[in-house]
Each structure stands twice: as structure tokens, then as C-alpha cells.
Amino acid sequence: MDPTLCESCWHYDYDEEAEEYYCRMELDEDEYERVFVRSKGRCPFYQKGDEYYLPRHQ
């Protein structure tokens, strides 16, 4: 999967305790395999957005 897509995704967030970025979607093993192994870069949960997304549209 293309990591640049994750960086612009609404579900991509920073965990201050672990000091790393992660996907907030809670995927089980089957969904994880479908998204990151079989889909070849197409995440069905991808939503374009960031912390400035809502203020820009208000």
C-alpha cells in the first residue's frame, strides 16, 4: 500500500504514548490481509482529510 495515501487519510493518527503513527480503523486479521496484502494499494476505508478538513469547509 502506498504510504503517502495513509498520510492524507482521515483515519491516520499519531499516538503520543507510542510516538508513532497508526491507522485508527480496527481491522481483524482477515480485513488487514485484504486491505494491505491483496488490494495492492487500494484501501476501502480511505477518506481524504486532515485536522484542517472541517474548518476549511465551514
Secondary structure, DSSP 8 states (H G I E B T S, - for coil): --HHHHHTBTTEEEETTTTEEEE-S---HHHHHIIIIISSS--TT--B--TTHHHHT-
